[in-house]
């Protein structure tokens, strides 16, 4: 029963943009934090907005959010 859906998913996946690795996303977010002057969790919204725009279609929001939180807490 799952075979037709798996076949459809394979076809759709060909047209989706390639996702960045977590390490690549981390580097982009580090750059955004430096250029925006973000300092702590109070700037999470600003960093998330910039990161979401820059990484649209290249990384999912949950990954972006987790990395931004980790970087701003550290």
N, C-alpha and C positions, 0 to 999 in steps of 0.2 A: 504493500500500500504506500510505502514511503518513497518508492522508486520514482514516480512521476514528479513528486515535489523536489526530490534531490536533483533531478534532471533540470527542473526549472531554476533552482537555486544556482546550479552550475552555469547556466546561460546568463542569468542576471549578474553573477559575479564577474563575468567577463567585461561588463560595461561599467562597473564601479571603479572609482579611483583606488590606486594601491594605498593601503594604510601604512603610515610611518611606524617604525619600531618605537618602543617605549624610550629607548636611549635618545633617539632623534627628537622625539617630542620634548624630552627633558632639556635638551640643549636649546631648543627654540624658546621654551618657557624661561630658562635661565637668562637668555638674552632679553626677553621682554621685561623681566624683573629688573635687570640692570638699567635698561633704557628708560623705563617708566619711573624708576626711583622708588619702587614699591618697598615698603618697610613694615612687614608684619601682616597679620590677618585682616587688619582694617583696610588694606588695599586689595583684598582678594577679588572684589567685584571688578575693579579696574583691570587687573591682570587677566581675569577670566574673559572679560569682553575682548581684550586685545588678542588673547590666545585663541579664543573661539573663532574670531574673524580670520586670523592668520592660518589656522589649522583646519578650517572648514573642509570636510570631505577627506581629510588626511588622517584624522584621529577622532575617536569617539569622545563625547563630553565627559564621561565618567573617568576615563584615563587622564584627560586634561585636568579635571578637577582634583583628582587624587595627587597628581604631581604638583599642581599649584599649592595645595594645602601643605604638602610635605616640605616644599621649598620655602614657603612663607613662615612656617613654624620654626624651621631650623635657624 
